[in-house]
Amino acid sequence: MPTVIEPKLIAGNANKPLAEAIARRMSLYRGMSVGLVDARVERFNDQEIFVEVFENVRGEDMFLLQSTSNPANDNLMELLIMADALRRSSAARITAVIPYFGYARQDRRTKARTPITAKLVANMIAEAGIERVLTMDLHAAQIQGFFDIPVDNLYASPIFALDIMKQFDTLEDVMVISPDVGGVARARELAKRINAPLSIVDKRREKPGEVAEMTVIGNVEGKRCIIVDDMCDTAGTLCKAAEVLMEHGATEVHAYISHGVMSGPAVERVTKSVMKSLVLTDSIQPTGPVADAPNIRILPTAPMFAQAILNIWNGTSVSSLFETDTLGPIYEGIL
């Protein structure tokens, strides 16, 4: 009688709390203990990364949990070296679970003599022996095509929709805002889920990281506005958009962001901004200042990732998790 291969989780240092939460949720779903494989990921004195796996993984279905967030290069190298260690230990299959996929903003050549780093990273991941990637809210959907291996891209919008329906007493005066033209598809998806109208803030940049002008396309007067985006880095654009919306007559401004990069002055800007709340997922481990900020909330992604991992292991549909009706029971009592 063939032995059933159980899913095994192993985590790098990028977001240990999320990895442990995913393990706990899988234990709950399966009715049996699911823990993280015992391993050490350390650095030599010259900061070279060393990995040692203490458990037998021969013939196992391995899920490697690691966001490639700040420090992006260290976390990416941890991912690649851990994958190599698992491959050389004869793991049957290695799936990289990357809640936040770094370098995703470099997905095309915007000027002459510039790289397409997202494609380079995709090549490195496949070459390291990873056979499948599970991620969430890629900065650009076409990045899935950079890989020659299967990529499952989950969406935060169903989780956002559940939270909005719980947090807002009525949705009649709610309007979803895209902070730029490129994010319209993402904002439209959430607007459709909560049956709300859509507006756009058109921004024009003089240079990267600096917004020269913003124009609101649509009437936001008397509306409670929800800005939707895939990431918040320094929060300059986000806070400026909130100010422009308030100047155009919005009564409140909230923001729902998939990945809280929150670099440099981001927390201070958000705390002092006119935004009533900023909601992030835990795809990137929140720093102390982010966790302590009075107007920032963190939504858990572990229930969704745990179910997605089990669906991949079982060979069942991952796209079922794109629907609010499917995620509703999974998040019952959590949001």
C-alpha positions as CSV (number, residue, x, y, z in Angstrom):
1,M,0.0,0.0,0.0
2,P,1.6,3.3,-1.0
3,T,2.5,5.8,1.7
4,V,0.8,9.1,1.6
5,I,3.4,11.9,1.4
6,E,2.5,14.7,3.8
7,P,3.1,18.4,3.0
8,K,6.2,19.7,4.8
9,L,6.9,23.4,5.6
10,I,10.3,25.0,5.9
11,A,10.8,28.7,6.5
12,G,13.6,31.3,6.0
13,N,14.1,34.3,8.2
14,A,12.0,36.8,6.2
15,N,8.7,36.3,8.0
16,K,8.8,33.6,10.7
17,P,5.6,34.7,12.4
18,L,3.6,34.2,9.1
19,A,5.3,30.8,8.5
20,E,4.3,29.7,12.1
21,A,0.8,31.0,11.6
22,I,0.5,29.1,8.3
23,A,1.6,25.9,10.1
24,R,-0.9,26.5,12.9
25,R,-3.8,27.0,10.4
26,M,-2.8,23.8,8.5
27,S,-2.8,21.9,11.7
28,L,-6.3,23.2,12.4
29,Y,-7.5,22.3,8.9
30,R,-6.0,18.8,8.9
31,G,-6.7,17.9,12.6
32,M,-3.1,16.9,13.1
33,S,0.1,18.7,14.0
34,V,1.9,20.4,11.1
35,G,5.1,22.1,12.1
36,L,8.1,23.7,10.4
37,V,11.0,21.4,9.4
38,D,13.9,21.9,11.8
39,A,16.6,23.8,10.0
40,R,19.1,26.5,10.6
41,V,19.7,29.5,8.3
42,E,22.7,31.4,9.5
43,R,25.4,33.7,8.4
44,F,29.2,33.4,8.5
45,N,31.3,36.3,9.7
46,D,31.5,37.6,6.1
47,Q,27.7,37.4,5.9
48,E,27.6,34.4,3.6
49,I,24.5,32.4,4.1
50,F,24.6,28.8,5.4
51,V,21.7,26.4,5.5
52,E,21.4,23.0,7.2
53,V,18.3,20.9,7.3
54,F,18.1,18.6,10.3
55,E,15.2,16.4,9.2
56,N,15.0,13.8,6.4
57,V,13.2,15.4,3.4
58,R,13.9,12.6,0.9
59,G,10.8,12.1,-1.3
60,E,8.8,14.8,0.5
61,D,6.5,17.5,-0.9
62,M,8.3,20.6,0.4
63,F,6.8,24.1,0.8
64,L,9.5,26.7,1.3
65,L,8.0,29.9,2.9
66,Q,10.0,33.1,2.3
67,S,9.1,36.6,1.3
68,T,11.8,38.5,-0.6
69,S,11.2,41.7,1.2
70,N,13.8,44.0,2.8
71,P,16.6,43.1,3.0
72,A,15.6,41.8,-0.4
73,N,19.0,40.5,-1.5
74,D,19.6,38.5,1.7
75,N,16.1,37.0,1.7
76,L,16.3,36.1,-2.0
77,M,19.6,34.4,-1.4
78,E,18.2,32.5,1.6
79,L,15.3,31.3,-0.7
80,L,17.7,30.1,-3.4
81,I,20.2,28.4,-1.0
82,M,17.4,26.7,0.9
83,A,15.9,25.4,-2.3
84,D,19.3,24.1,-3.4
85,A,19.7,22.3,0.0
86,L,16.3,20.7,-0.4
87,R,17.0,19.6,-4.0
88,R,20.3,18.0,-3.0
89,S,18.5,16.3,-0.2
90,S,16.2,14.5,-2.7
91,A,13.0,16.3,-1.9
92,A,10.3,15.1,-4.3
93,R,8.9,18.6,-5.1
94,I,9.8,22.1,-3.9
95,T,7.1,24.8,-4.0
96,A,8.2,28.3,-3.1
97,V,5.6,30.2,-1.1
98,I,6.6,33.9,-1.6
99,P,3.9,36.1,-0.1
100,Y,5.7,39.2,-1.3
101,F,7.7,38.9,-4.5
102,G,10.5,41.4,-4.5
103,Y,12.0,43.1,-7.6
104,A,8.5,42.9,-9.1
105,R,8.6,46.6,-9.9
106,Q,11.4,46.0,-12.4
107,D,9.1,44.1,-14.8
108,R,9.9,46.0,-18.0
109,R,12.5,48.4,-19.5
110,T,11.3,51.9,-18.9
111,K,14.5,53.5,-20.3
112,A,17.4,52.4,-22.4
113,R,20.1,50.2,-20.8
114,T,18.0,49.1,-17.8
115,P,17.4,45.5,-16.7
116,I,14.2,43.5,-16.4
117,T,15.2,42.2,-12.9
118,A,11.9,40.4,-12.3
119,K,12.7,38.1,-15.2
120,L,16.2,37.5,-13.9
121,V,14.9,36.6,-10.4
122,A,12.3,34.2,-12.1
123,N,15.2,32.5,-13.9
124,M,17.2,32.1,-10.7
125,I,14.2,30.6,-8.8
126,A,13.6,28.0,-11.5
127,E,17.3,27.2,-11.8
128,A,17.6,26.6,-8.0
129,G,15.3,23.6,-8.3
130,I,11.9,25.2,-7.4
131,E,9.1,23.6,-9.4
132,R,6.2,25.8,-8.5
133,V,5.6,29.3,-7.0
134,L,2.7,30.5,-4.8
135,T,2.6,34.2,-4.3
136,M,0.1,37.0,-3.7
137,D,-0.8,40.2,-5.7
138,L,2.2,40.4,-8.0
139,H,2.9,44.0,-8.9
140,A,2.3,43.1,-12.6
141,A,0.3,40.1,-13.7
142,Q,2.6,39.4,-16.6
143,I,5.4,38.4,-14.2
144,Q,3.7,35.0,-14.1
145,G,4.8,34.6,-17.7
146,F,8.4,35.3,-16.7
147,F,8.5,31.8,-15.2
148,D,8.8,28.5,-17.0
149,I,7.2,26.8,-14.0
150,P,3.6,27.0,-12.7
151,V,2.8,30.2,-10.8
152,D,-0.3,30.6,-8.5
153,N,-1.0,34.2,-7.8
154,L,-3.5,34.7,-5.0
155,Y,-5.4,38.0,-4.5
156,A,-5.9,40.1,-1.3
157,S,-9.1,41.7,-2.6
158,P,-11.4,38.9,-1.3
159,I,-9.9,39.4,2.2
160,F,-10.2,43.2,1.8
161,A,-13.9,42.8,0.8
162,L,-14.6,40.7,3.9
163,D,-13.0,43.3,6.1
164,I,-14.7,46.2,4.5
165,M,-18.1,44.6,4.8
166,K,-17.4,44.1,8.5
167,Q,-15.8,47.5,9.3
168,F,-18.2,49.7,7.4
169,D,-21.8,50.0,8.7
170,T,-23.1,50.8,5.2
171,L,-21.5,50.8,1.8
172,E,-23.9,53.2,0.1
173,D,-21.5,56.2,0.3
174,V,-18.3,54.1,-0.2
175,M,-16.1,54.7,-3.3
176,V,-13.1,52.7,-4.3
177,I,-10.1,54.7,-5.6
178,S,-7.2,53.6,-7.8
179,P,-4.1,55.7,-7.0
180,D,-3.0,55.6,-10.6
181,V,-4.2,54.5,-14.0
182,G,-2.1,51.3,-13.9
183,G,-4.0,50.1,-10.8
184,V,-7.5,50.4,-12.2
185,A,-7.9,46.6,-12.8
186,R,-7.1,45.9,-9.1
187,A,-9.4,48.7,-7.8
188,R,-12.2,47.6,-10.2
189,E,-12.0,44.1,-8.8
190,L,-12.5,45.2,-5.2
191,A,-15.2,47.7,-6.3
192,K,-17.1,44.9,-8.0
193,R,-16.9,42.7,-4.9
194,I,-18.5,45.3,-2.6
195,N,-20.7,46.8,-5.3
196,A,-19.2,50.3,-5.1
197,P,-18.4,52.9,-7.7
198,L,-14.8,53.5,-8.9
199,S,-12.7,56.7,-9.2
200,I,-9.1,57.3,-10.2
201,V,-6.3,59.6,-9.0
202,D,-4.1,60.3,-12.0
203,K,-0.5,61.1,-10.9
204,R,2.3,62.5,-13.0
205,R,5.9,62.1,-11.8
206,E,8.8,64.4,-12.5
207,K,11.2,61.7,-11.3
208,P,10.9,58.3,-9.4
209,G,9.6,58.7,-5.9
210,E,8.4,62.3,-6.5
211,V,4.8,63.2,-7.6
212,A,4.4,66.4,-9.5
213,E,0.7,66.6,-10.0
214,M,-2.5,64.7,-9.1
215,T,-5.9,64.9,-10.7
216,V,-9.1,63.2,-9.5
217,I,-11.1,61.5,-12.2
218,G,-14.6,61.1,-10.9
219,N,-16.8,62.8,-8.3
220,V,-15.8,61.9,-4.7
221,E,-17.8,64.6,-2.9
222,G,-19.5,63.2,0.2
223,K,-17.9,59.8,-0.3
224,R,-15.9,57.6,2.0
225,C,-13.0,56.7,-0.2
226,I,-11.0,53.5,-0.1
227,I,-7.7,53.6,-1.9
228,V,-6.5,50.2,-3.1
229,D,-3.0,49.4,-4.2
230,D,-0.6,46.5,-4.2
231,M,2.2,48.1,-2.2
232,C,3.1,51.0,0.0
233,D,6.8,51.9,0.0
234,T,7.5,55.4,1.4
235,A,3.8,56.3,1.5
236,G,4.4,59.7,-0.3
237,T,2.0,59.0,-3.1
238,L,-0.6,57.4,-0.8
239,C,-0.7,60.3,1.6
240,K,-0.7,62.9,-1.2
241,A,-3.7,61.1,-2.8
242,A,-5.6,61.1,0.5
243,E,-5.0,64.9,0.8
244,V,-6.2,65.5,-2.8
245,L,-9.4,63.4,-2.2
246,M,-10.2,65.3,1.0
247,E,-9.7,68.6,-1.0
248,H,-12.2,67.3,-3.5
249,G,-14.9,66.7,-0.9
250,A,-14.4,63.2,0.4
251,T,-15.6,62.7,4.0
252,E,-13.1,60.0,4.9
253,V,-10.1,58.3,3.3
254,H,-9.1,54.7,4.1
255,A,-6.4,52.6,2.3
256,Y,-6.2,48.9,1.7
257,I,-2.7,47.8,0.6
258,S,-1.6,44.3,-0.1
259,H,2.1,44.6,0.8
260,G,3.3,47.0,3.5
261,V,6.9,47.7,2.4
262,M,6.9,50.8,4.6
263,S,10.4,52.2,4.0
264,G,12.0,55.3,5.5
265,P,9.4,57.9,6.6
266,A,6.4,55.9,5.7
267,V,5.0,55.3,9.2
268,E,5.5,58.9,10.2
269,R,3.8,60.1,7.0
270,V,0.8,57.7,7.5
271,T,0.4,58.7,11.2
272,K,0.3,62.4,10.4
273,S,-1.8,62.1,7.2
274,V,-5.5,62.7,6.8
275,M,-6.1,59.0,6.3
276,K,-8.4,57.5,8.9
277,S,-6.9,54.1,8.5
278,L,-4.4,52.1,6.5
279,V,-4.9,48.4,6.3
280,L,-2.0,46.1,5.3
281,T,-1.6,42.3,5.1
282,D,1.1,40.5,6.9
283,S,2.8,39.3,3.7
284,I,5.8,41.4,4.9
285,Q,6.5,41.1,8.6
286,P,5.4,44.4,10.2
287,T,8.1,46.3,12.0
288,G,7.6,47.6,15.6
289,P,6.6,51.2,14.4
290,V,4.1,49.7,11.9
291,A,2.5,47.5,14.5
292,D,2.3,50.3,17.0
293,A,0.9,53.0,14.6
294,P,-2.6,54.0,15.8
295,N,-4.1,54.2,12.3
296,I,-2.5,51.0,10.8
297,R,-4.2,47.6,11.0
298,I,-2.8,44.3,9.8
299,L,-4.9,41.6,8.2
300,P,-3.8,37.9,8.4
301,T,-3.0,36.0,5.2
302,A,-2.1,32.7,6.9
303,P,-5.7,31.1,6.5
304,M,-5.6,31.7,2.8
305,F,-2.0,30.6,2.3
306,A,-2.6,27.5,4.4
307,Q,-5.6,26.5,2.3
308,A,-3.8,27.2,-0.9
309,I,-0.9,25.0,0.2
310,L,-3.3,22.2,1.0
311,N,-5.0,22.6,-2.4
312,I,-1.7,22.4,-4.2
313,W,-0.7,19.3,-2.2
314,N,-4.1,17.7,-2.9
315,G,-4.0,18.6,-6.6
316,T,-7.2,20.6,-6.2
317,S,-8.2,24.1,-7.5
318,V,-6.3,27.2,-6.1
319,S,-8.5,29.6,-8.0
320,S,-11.4,28.7,-5.7
321,L,-9.7,31.0,-3.2
322,F,-10.3,34.0,-5.5
323,E,-13.9,34.1,-4.3
324,T,-15.2,35.9,-1.2
325,D,-17.8,33.1,-0.7
326,T,-15.0,30.6,-0.5
327,L,-12.8,32.6,1.9
328,G,-15.7,33.7,4.1
329,P,-15.8,30.4,6.1
330,I,-12.0,30.2,6.3
331,Y,-11.9,33.7,7.9
332,E,-14.9,33.3,10.1
333,G,-14.1,34.5,13.6
334,I,-10.8,36.0,12.4
335,L,-11.8,39.3,10.8
